[in-house]
Amino acid sequence: MDKLEKQEIIDKVTTLLKEIPSSMDVVRKGGNRDRRFRYLANHMVEKAIEKDALIVSKNGQGIAILFKTSKKDNNIWKDLWTQLGLVVNVTGIKNAFNIIKTQNYIKNQRPQQGEYLYCWFWGILKEYRGAETQVGKEMKDEFFRISHDTGLTLYAETRGRTNSIVYQRVGFELFHEWDHPSGDTMYFLKYDPKKNKRPADV
């Protein structure tokens, strides 16, 4: 991936983050908020590239980050300097404590042993949205292909009821709901390749 292509992806992730409730909570309000969103997007894309977790649709309008991970990867000290950078440049100290508390609850809903797949981010630019649009279907099929190829269950969460319904319609199972501190309901979903037939075109 060249520098220009990476910058275009960061630009799109920055735009998408401004629509996602979880990132709206994370990014401190006030002056220079656009810069904070861009710092977060840059951090996410760099981490995705480092972990070979970045998925981009053929037309470049859909972007996802799908990690192969486990509980032992959730070590708060592992990326300490990166996390401090996020606190200074994105969240602010006061907000960081609430984020850690919320993230601990979310992580505890995922497997405590063994590896799994985790969809950290999935965004499609407005005019290309919908799970059954070409971009949505292409990306969903790629998620399922990776899940079937690895034999690992895929986990995701969303605070959008409509998104939750779309996830379930394409094969995810809703396994938990939580009254998020924001007042929203958070929906926890998983796709188990052992319970689902591999789609014919995947």
Salt bridges, closest charged atoms under 4 A:
ASP11 OD1 - ARG38 NH1 2.70
GLU19 OE1 - ARG129 NH2 2.43
ASP25 OD2 - ARG159 NH1 2.63
ASP34 OD1 - LYS18 NZ 2.99
GLU46 OE2 - LYS6 NZ 2.81
ASP73 OD1 - LYS78 NZ 3.58
ASP79 OD2 - LYS47 NZ 2.89
GLU115 OE1 - LYS68 NZ 3.79
ASP141 OD2 - LYS137 NZ 2.92
ASP141 OD1 - LYS140 NZ 3.57
GLU142 OE2 - ARG145 NH2 2.74
ASP149 OD2 - ARG145 NH1 2.73
ASP149 OD1 - ARG198 NH1 3.07
GLU157 OE2 - ARG110 NH2 3.96
GLU173 OE1 - LYS195 NZ 3.76
ASP184 OD2 - ARG159 NH2 3.07
ASP201 OD2 - LYS137 NZ 2.56
